[in-house]
Amino acid sequence: MPCYRCGARQTDPVKGASPWKRGVRRESQVLICPDCQRLHDLDLDCCRTCGSTALICRLGEVECRACGAVRMARARAFAGSGAPPGLSAEVEAALNRVLGRA
């Protein structure tokens, strides 16, 4: 997955933590390269509870890593994005079919 701002591809990290960061933008998980992290306006989604941008998105849920708040991702994030659904959207749709969810 490339950086959502500049398109740079992540390379294999040297030992230790990766300098790349995760974020959520328009209810989709994105990666941010070290160069783009220096920008002040990353246009990332914020937690509705605490305002933090330390969010992760997985299987249709958005979780704040700062305060722990969890909410369902809006369905329009997948349907109206113009991009094909990612794996998490496909898994969510399959679970909804199997479990009979609307």
N, CA, C and O atoms as a GROMACS GRO file, in nm:
protein
  408
    1MET      N    1   0.085  -0.116   0.000
    1MET     CA    2   0.000   0.000   0.000
    1MET      C    3   0.091   0.124   0.000
    1MET      O    4   0.179   0.136   0.085
    2PRO      N    5   0.070   0.214  -0.093
    2PRO     CA    6   0.153   0.335  -0.099
    2PRO      C    7   0.104   0.443  -0.003
    2PRO      O    8  -0.005   0.434   0.054
    3CYS      N    9   0.186   0.547   0.014
    3CYS     CA   10   0.146   0.663   0.092
    3CYS      C   11   0.028   0.727   0.021
    3CYS      O   12   0.032   0.746  -0.101
    4TYR      N   13  -0.076   0.760   0.095
    4TYR     CA   14  -0.196   0.813   0.032
    4TYR      C   15  -0.176   0.953  -0.025
    4TYR      O   16  -0.251   0.994  -0.114
    5ARG      N   17  -0.076   1.028   0.022
    5ARG     CA   18  -0.055   1.165  -0.025
    5ARG      C   19   0.037   1.171  -0.147
    5ARG      O   20   0.005   1.237  -0.246
    6CYS      N   21   0.151   1.102  -0.139
    6CYS     CA   22   0.250   1.117  -0.246
    6CYS      C   23   0.268   0.993  -0.331
    6CYS      O   24   0.332   1.000  -0.436
    7GLY      N   25   0.213   0.879  -0.288
    7GLY     CA   26   0.223   0.756  -0.365
    7GLY      C   27   0.351   0.678  -0.345
    7GLY      O   28   0.371   0.576  -0.411
    8ALA      N   29   0.439   0.723  -0.255
    8ALA     CA   30   0.565   0.651  -0.228
    8ALA      C   31   0.533   0.512  -0.174
    8ALA      O   32   0.438   0.494  -0.098
    9ARG      N   33   0.613   0.417  -0.215
    9ARG     CA   34   0.595   0.279  -0.168
    9ARG      C   35   0.680   0.254  -0.045
    9ARG      O   36   0.793   0.300  -0.036
   10GLN      N   37   0.624   0.180   0.048
   10GLN     CA   38   0.697   0.145   0.169
   10GLN      C   39   0.802   0.041   0.136
   10GLN      O   40   0.774  -0.055   0.065
   11THR      N   41   0.922   0.061   0.188
   11THR     CA   42   1.030  -0.036   0.167
   11THR      C   43   1.045  -0.120   0.293
   11THR      O   44   0.989  -0.087   0.398
   12ASP      N   45   1.120  -0.227   0.282
   12ASP     CA   46   1.143  -0.312   0.399
   12ASP      C   47   1.216  -0.230   0.505
   12ASP      O   48   1.320  -0.172   0.478
   13PRO      N   49   1.162  -0.226   0.626
   13PRO     CA   50   1.225  -0.146   0.732
   13PRO      C   51   1.353  -0.211   0.782
   13PRO      O   52   1.368  -0.333   0.780
   14VAL      N   53   1.443  -0.128   0.827
   14VAL     CA   54   1.559  -0.180   0.899
   14VAL      C   55   1.508  -0.224   1.035
   14VAL      O   56   1.391  -0.204   1.067
   15LYS      N   57   1.593  -0.282   1.115
   15LYS     CA   58   1.548  -0.330   1.247
   15LYS      C   59   1.484  -0.217   1.325
   15LYS      O   60   1.527  -0.102   1.319
   16GLY      N   61   1.381  -0.252   1.398
   16GLY     CA   62   1.310  -0.153   1.479
   16GLY      C   63   1.175  -0.120   1.418
   16GLY      O   64   1.131  -0.182   1.321
   17ALA      N   65   1.110  -0.022   1.477
   17ALA     CA   66   0.977   0.018   1.434
   17ALA      C   67   0.984   0.090   1.299
   17ALA      O   68   1.081   0.158   1.269
   18SER      N   69   0.880   0.074   1.221
   18SER     CA   70   0.870   0.140   1.091
   18SER      C   71   0.843   0.289   1.112
   18SER      O   72   0.765   0.326   1.200
   19PRO      N   73   0.906   0.375   1.032
   19PRO     CA   74   0.877   0.519   1.043
   19PRO      C   75   0.745   0.557   0.977
   19PRO      O   76   0.699   0.670   0.992
   20TRP      N   77   0.683   0.466   0.905
   20TRP     CA   78   0.554   0.491   0.842
   20TRP      C   79   0.445   0.486   0.948
   20TRP      O   80   0.455   0.409   1.044
   21LYS      N   81   0.342   0.567   0.931
   21LYS     CA   82   0.230   0.572   1.025
   21LYS      C   83   0.102   0.531   0.954
   21LYS      O   84   0.088   0.545   0.832
   22ARG      N   85   0.008   0.480   1.033
   22ARG     CA   86  -0.125   0.448   0.981
   22ARG      C   87  -0.220   0.559   1.021
   22ARG      O   88  -0.200   0.628   1.122
   23GLY      N   89  -0.322   0.576   0.943
   23GLY     CA   90  -0.427   0.672   0.974
   23GLY      C   91  -0.555   0.631   0.904
   23GLY      O   92  -0.558   0.533   0.830
   24VAL      N   93  -0.660   0.706   0.928
   24VAL     CA   94  -0.789   0.680   0.864
   24VAL      C   95  -0.828   0.808   0.792
   24VAL      O   96  -0.828   0.917   0.850
   25ARG      N   97  -0.863   0.794   0.665
   25ARG     CA   98  -0.908   0.906   0.583
   25ARG      C   99  -1.031   0.863   0.508
   25ARG      O  100  -1.029   0.764   0.434
   26ARG      N  101  -1.140   0.938   0.526
   26ARG     CA  102  -1.268   0.903   0.464
   26ARG      C  103  -1.307   0.760   0.497
   26ARG      O  104  -1.358   0.686   0.414
   27GLU      N  105  -1.281   0.723   0.623
   27GLU     CA  106  -1.319   0.594   0.680
   27GLU      C  107  -1.246   0.476   0.616
   27GLU      O  108  -1.296   0.363   0.622
   28SER      N  109  -1.130   0.500   0.556
   28SER     CA  110  -1.047   0.393   0.501
   28SER      C  111  -0.907   0.402   0.561
   28SER      O  112  -0.856   0.512   0.583
   29GLN      N  113  -0.846   0.288   0.587
   29GLN     CA  114  -0.711   0.283   0.641
   29GLN      C  115  -0.613   0.333   0.536
   29GLN      O  116  -0.621   0.293   0.420
   30VAL      N  117  -0.520   0.421   0.574
   30VAL     CA  118  -0.417   0.472   0.483
   30VAL      C  119  -0.282   0.466   0.553
   30VAL      O  120  -0.273   0.460   0.676
   31LEU      N  121  -0.176   0.468   0.473
   31LEU     CA  122  -0.040   0.478   0.523
   31LEU      C  123   0.014   0.617   0.491
   31LEU      O  124  -0.022   0.677   0.390
   32ILE      N  125   0.101   0.668   0.580
   32ILE     CA  126   0.160   0.800   0.562
   32ILE      C  127   0.311   0.784   0.572
   32ILE      O  128   0.362   0.736   0.673
   33CYS      N  129   0.382   0.824   0.467
   33CYS     CA  130   0.528   0.811   0.464
   33CYS      C  131   0.591   0.914   0.559
   33CYS      O  132   0.526   1.011   0.597
   34PRO      N  133   0.717   0.893   0.597
   34PRO     CA  134   0.783   0.986   0.689
   34PRO      C  135   0.788   1.129   0.635
   34PRO      O  136   0.774   1.224   0.713
   35ASP      N  137   0.807   1.148   0.505
   35ASP     CA  138   0.813   1.283   0.449
   35ASP      C  139   0.678   1.354   0.462
   35ASP      O  140   0.674   1.471   0.501
   36CYS      N  141   0.570   1.286   0.431
   36CYS     CA  142   0.437   1.347   0.437
   36CYS      C  143   0.391   1.369   0.582
   36CYS      O  144   0.306   1.455   0.606
   37GLN      N  145   0.445   1.293   0.677
   37GLN     CA  146   0.409   1.312   0.817
   37GLN      C  147   0.448   1.451   0.867
   37GLN      O  148   0.392   1.500   0.964
   38ARG      N  149   0.544   1.513   0.802
   38ARG     CA  150   0.589   1.647   0.843
   38ARG      C  151   0.488   1.756   0.807
   38ARG      O  152   0.496   1.867   0.858
   39LEU      N  153   0.394   1.725   0.718
   39LEU     CA  154   0.292   1.822   0.679
   39LEU      C  155   0.193   1.841   0.793
   39LEU      O  156   0.163   1.747   0.867
   40HIS      N  157   0.144   1.962   0.808
   40HIS     CA  158   0.052   1.990   0.918
   40HIS      C  159  -0.092   1.954   0.883
   40HIS      O  160  -0.170   1.923   0.973
   41ASP      N  161  -0.129   1.956   0.756
   41ASP     CA  162  -0.267   1.926   0.717
   41ASP      C  163  -0.269   1.795   0.640
   41ASP      O  164  -0.258   1.794   0.517
   42LEU      N  165  -0.283   1.685   0.712
   42LEU     CA  166  -0.287   1.554   0.648
   42LEU      C  167  -0.427   1.513   0.607
   42LEU      O  168  -0.444   1.412   0.539
   43ASP      N  169  -0.528   1.590   0.646
   43ASP     CA  170  -0.667   1.563   0.609
   43ASP      C  171  -0.710   1.423   0.653
   43ASP      O  172  -0.771   1.349   0.576
   44LEU      N  173  -0.677   1.388   0.778
   44LEU     CA  174  -0.715   1.259   0.834
   44LEU      C  175  -0.843   1.272   0.915
   44LEU      O  176  -0.873   1.380   0.967
   45ASP      N  177  -0.918   1.163   0.926
   45ASP     CA  178  -1.036   1.161   1.011
   45ASP      C  179  -0.993   1.175   1.157
   45ASP      O  180  -0.884   1.134   1.195
   46CYS      N  181  -1.080   1.233   1.238
   46CYS     CA  182  -1.055   1.253   1.381
   46CYS      C  183  -1.155   1.173   1.463
   46CYS      O  184  -1.266   1.145   1.418
   47CYS      N  185  -1.114   1.137   1.582
   47CYS     CA  186  -1.203   1.069   1.677
   47CYS      C  187  -1.314   1.164   1.718
   47CYS      O  188  -1.288   1.281   1.748
   48ARG      N  189  -1.436   1.116   1.718
   48ARG     CA  190  -1.550   1.197   1.757
   48ARG      C  191  -1.554   1.221   1.907
   48ARG      O  192  -1.623   1.312   1.954
   49THR      N  193  -1.481   1.140   1.984
   49THR     CA  194  -1.481   1.152   2.129
   49THR      C  195  -1.371   1.246   2.178
   49THR      O  196  -1.397   1.338   2.256
   50CYS      N  197  -1.246   1.222   2.132
   50CYS     CA  198  -1.134   1.299   2.186
   50CYS      C  199  -1.064   1.389   2.084
   50CYS      O  200  -0.980   1.470   2.122
   51GLY      N  201  -1.097   1.375   1.956
   51GLY     CA  202  -1.036   1.459   1.853
   51GLY      C  203  -0.903   1.410   1.799
   51GLY      O  204  -0.845   1.474   1.712
   52SER      N  205  -0.853   1.298   1.848
   52SER     CA  206  -0.725   1.243   1.803
   52SER      C  207  -0.735   1.191   1.660
   52SER      O  208  -0.842   1.149   1.616
   53THR      N  209  -0.622   1.194   1.586
   53THR     CA  210  -0.617   1.134   1.453
   53THR      C  211  -0.553   0.996   1.457
   53THR      O  212  -0.527   0.937   1.352
   54ALA      N  213  -0.526   0.943   1.576
   54ALA     CA  214  -0.467   0.810   1.592
   54ALA      C  215  -0.577   0.704   1.580
   54ALA      O  216  -0.613   0.640   1.678
   55LEU      N  217  -0.628   0.687   1.458
   55LEU     CA  218  -0.738   0.594   1.433
   55LEU      C  219  -0.689   0.476   1.350
   55LEU      O  220  -0.594   0.487   1.273
   56ILE      N  221  -0.757   0.362   1.368
   56ILE     CA  222  -0.737   0.247   1.281
   56ILE      C  223  -0.874   0.200   1.235
   56ILE      O  224  -0.973   0.215   1.306
   57CYS      N  225  -0.878   0.144   1.116
   57CYS     CA  226  -1.004   0.097   1.058
   57CYS      C  227  -0.987  -0.050   1.025
   57CYS      O  228  -0.892  -0.090   0.957
   58ARG      N  229  -1.082  -0.131   1.074
   58ARG     CA  230  -1.075  -0.273   1.044
   58ARG      C  231  -1.214  -0.334   1.048
   58ARG      O  232  -1.291  -0.308   1.141
   59LEU      N  233  -1.246  -0.413   0.949
   59LEU     CA  234  -1.372  -0.484   0.940
   59LEU      C  235  -1.493  -0.397   0.970
   59LEU      O  236  -1.584  -0.437   1.043
   60GLY      N  237  -1.494  -0.278   0.912
   60GLY     CA  238  -1.610  -0.192   0.924
   60GLY      C  239  -1.619  -0.113   1.052
   60GLY      O  240  -1.720  -0.047   1.078
   61GLU      N  241  -1.514  -0.117   1.135
   61GLU     CA  242  -1.511  -0.040   1.258
   61GLU      C  243  -1.394   0.056   1.255
   61GLU      O  244  -1.289   0.027   1.196
   62VAL      N  245  -1.412   0.171   1.318
   62VAL     CA  246  -1.304   0.268   1.334
   62VAL      C  247  -1.277   0.278   1.483
   62VAL      O  248  -1.367   0.305   1.562
   63GLU      N  249  -1.151   0.255   1.522
   63GLU     CA  250  -1.113   0.258   1.664
   63GLU      C  251  -1.009   0.366   1.687
   63GLU      O  252  -0.916   0.382   1.608
   64CYS      N  253  -1.026   0.439   1.795
   64CYS     CA  254  -0.930   0.542   1.834
   64CYS      C  255  -0.826   0.478   1.923
   64CYS      O  256  -0.859   0.417   2.025
   65ARG      N  257  -0.699   0.492   1.887
   65ARG     CA  258  -0.591   0.435   1.967
   65ARG      C  259  -0.560   0.522   2.088
   65ARG      O  260  -0.490   0.478   2.179
   66ALA      N  261  -0.610   0.646   2.088
   66ALA     CA  262  -0.584   0.736   2.201
   66ALA      C  263  -0.681   0.710   2.317
   66ALA      O  264  -0.638   0.696   2.431
   67CYS      N  265  -0.811   0.704   2.287
   67CYS     CA  266  -0.910   0.690   2.396
   67CYS      C  267  -0.983   0.556   2.394
   67CYS      O  268  -1.055   0.524   2.489
   68GLY      N  269  -0.966   0.476   2.287
   68GLY     CA  270  -1.030   0.345   2.281
   68GLY      C  271  -1.172   0.344   2.227
   68GLY      O  272  -1.234   0.238   2.219
   69ALA      N  273  -1.225   0.460   2.190
   69ALA     CA  274  -1.362   0.466   2.136
   69ALA      C  275  -1.370   0.386   2.006
   69ALA      O  276  -1.280   0.393   1.922
   70VAL      N  277  -1.478   0.312   1.990
   70VAL     CA  278  -1.500   0.231   1.869
   70VAL      C  279  -1.636   0.268   1.813
   70VAL      O  280  -1.733   0.283   1.887
   71ARG      N  281  -1.643   0.283   1.682
   71ARG     CA  282  -1.770   0.310   1.615
   71ARG      C  283  -1.770   0.236   1.482
   71ARG      O  284  -1.666   0.199   1.429
   72MET      N  285  -1.890   0.217   1.431
   72MET     CA  286  -1.904   0.154   1.300
   72MET      C  287  -1.866   0.254   1.192
   72MET      O  288  -1.899   0.372   1.201
   73ALA      N  289  -1.796   0.207   1.090
   73ALA     CA  290  -1.764   0.291   0.975
   73ALA      C  291  -1.891   0.310   0.894
   73ALA      O  292  -1.974   0.220   0.885
   74ARG      N  293  -1.905   0.426   0.836
   74ARG     CA  294  -2.022   0.452   0.753
   74ARG      C  295  -2.014   0.370   0.625
   74ARG      O  296  -1.906   0.357   0.566
   75ALA      N  297  -2.126   0.314   0.584
   75ALA     CA  298  -2.130   0.230   0.464
   75ALA      C  299  -2.093   0.307   0.340
   75ALA      O  300  -2.038   0.249   0.246
   76ARG      N  301  -2.121   0.437   0.335
   76ARG     CA  302  -2.091   0.515   0.215
   76ARG      C  303  -1.942   0.525   0.187
   76ARG      O  304  -1.902   0.553   0.074
   77ALA      N  305  -1.858   0.502   0.290
   77ALA     CA  306  -1.714   0.508   0.269
   77ALA      C  307  -1.671   0.403   0.169
   77ALA      O  308  -1.576   0.423   0.092
   78PHE      N  309  -1.741   0.287   0.169
   78PHE     CA  310  -1.706   0.182   0.076
   78PHE      C  311  -1.779   0.201  -0.056
   78PHE      O  312  -1.719   0.186  -0.163
   79ALA      N  313  -1.905   0.233  -0.051
   79ALA     CA  314  -1.986   0.239  -0.172
   79ALA      C  315  -1.957   0.360  -0.257
   79ALA      O  316  -1.956   0.350  -0.380
   80GLY      N  317  -1.931   0.476  -0.197
   80GLY     CA  318  -1.918   0.598  -0.273
   80GLY      C  319  -1.777   0.641  -0.303
   80GLY      O  320  -1.757   0.751  -0.354
   81SER      N  321  -1.678   0.559  -0.272
   81SER     CA  322  -1.539   0.603  -0.288
   81SER      C  323  -1.491   0.597  -0.431
   81SER      O  324  -1.394   0.664  -0.466
   82GLY      N  325  -1.559   0.519  -0.518
   82GLY     CA  326  -1.515   0.507  -0.655
   82GLY      C  327  -1.406   0.402  -0.672
   82GLY      O  328  -1.379   0.360  -0.784
   83ALA      N  329  -1.344   0.360  -0.563
   83ALA     CA  330  -1.241   0.258  -0.568
   83ALA      C  331  -1.304   0.123  -0.536
   83ALA      O  332  -1.406   0.118  -0.467
   84PRO      N  333  -1.246   0.014  -0.586
   84PRO     CA  334  -1.299  -0.117  -0.553
   84PRO      C  335  -1.284  -0.142  -0.403
   84PRO      O  336  -1.189  -0.092  -0.342
   85PRO      N  337  -1.376  -0.217  -0.344
   85PRO     CA  338  -1.367  -0.241  -0.200
   85PRO      C  339  -1.241  -0.316  -0.164
   85PRO      O  340  -1.196  -0.404  -0.238
   86GLY      N  341  -1.184  -0.284  -0.051
   86GLY     CA  342  -1.066  -0.353  -0.002
   86GLY      C  343  -1.107  -0.481   0.068
   86GLY      O  344  -1.225  -0.515   0.074
   87LEU      N  345  -1.009  -0.551   0.119
   87LEU     CA  346  -1.035  -0.679   0.184
   87LEU      C  347  -1.130  -0.664   0.301
   87LEU      O  348  -1.219  -0.747   0.318
   88SER      N  349  -1.114  -0.560   0.382
   88SER     CA  350  -1.201  -0.546   0.499
   88SER      C  351  -1.346  -0.526   0.456
   88SER      O  352  -1.437  -0.577   0.521
   89ALA      N  353  -1.370  -0.451   0.348
   89ALA     CA  354  -1.506  -0.432   0.299
   89ALA      C  355  -1.564  -0.563   0.246
   89ALA      O  356  -1.682  -0.591   0.266
   90GLU      N  357  -1.482  -0.642   0.179
   90GLU     CA  358  -1.528  -0.771   0.127
   90GLU      C  359  -1.562  -0.867   0.241
   90GLU      O  360  -1.662  -0.937   0.236
   91VAL      N  361  -1.478  -0.868   0.345
   91VAL     CA  362  -1.503  -0.955   0.460
   91VAL      C  363  -1.630  -0.911   0.532
   91VAL      O  364  -1.713  -0.993   0.570
   92GLU      N  365  -1.645  -0.779   0.550
   92GLU     CA  366  -1.766  -0.728   0.615
   92GLU      C  367  -1.892  -0.766   0.536
   92GLU      O  368  -1.991  -0.808   0.594
   93ALA      N  369  -1.887  -0.751   0.405
   93ALA     CA  370  -2.003  -0.785   0.321
   93ALA      C  371  -2.034  -0.934   0.331
   93ALA      O  372  -2.151  -0.973   0.337
   94ALA      N  373  -1.930  -1.019   0.333
   94ALA     CA  374  -1.952  -1.163   0.344
   94ALA      C  375  -2.013  -1.199   0.480
   94ALA      O  376  -2.104  -1.281   0.487
   95LEU      N  377  -1.963  -1.136   0.587
   95LEU     CA  378  -2.020  -1.161   0.719
   95LEU      C  379  -2.166  -1.118   0.726
   95LEU      O  380  -2.250  -1.187   0.783
   96ASN      N  381  -2.196  -1.003   0.667
   96ASN     CA  382  -2.334  -0.955   0.665
   96ASN      C  383  -2.426  -1.052   0.592
   96ASN      O  384  -2.538  -1.076   0.635
   97ARG      N  385  -2.378  -1.108   0.481
   97ARG     CA  386  -2.458  -1.205   0.406
   97ARG      C  387  -2.482  -1.331   0.489
   97ARG      O  388  -2.595  -1.378   0.499
   98VAL      N  389  -2.377  -1.385   0.548
   98VAL     CA  390  -2.386  -1.509   0.624
   98VAL      C  391  -2.471  -1.491   0.749
   98VAL      O  392  -2.550  -1.579   0.784
   99LEU      N  393  -2.455  -1.377   0.817
   99LEU     CA  394  -2.527  -1.355   0.942
   99LEU      C  395  -2.663  -1.289   0.922
   99LEU      O  396  -2.734  -1.263   1.020
  100GLY      N  397  -2.701  -1.261   0.797
  100GLY     CA  398  -2.830  -1.204   0.768
  100GLY      C  399  -2.847  -1.060   0.813
  100GLY      O  400  -2.959  -1.017   0.839
  101ARG      N  401  -2.738  -0.986   0.822
  101ARG     CA  402  -2.746  -0.845   0.861
  101ARG      C  403  -2.790  -0.761   0.744
  101ARG      O  404  -2.764  -0.795   0.628
  102ALA      N  405  -2.857  -0.651   0.773
  102ALA     CA  406  -2.903  -0.561   0.666
  102ALA      C  407  -2.790  -0.480   0.614
  102ALA      O  408  -2.809  -0.398   0.524
   0.00000   0.00000   0.00000
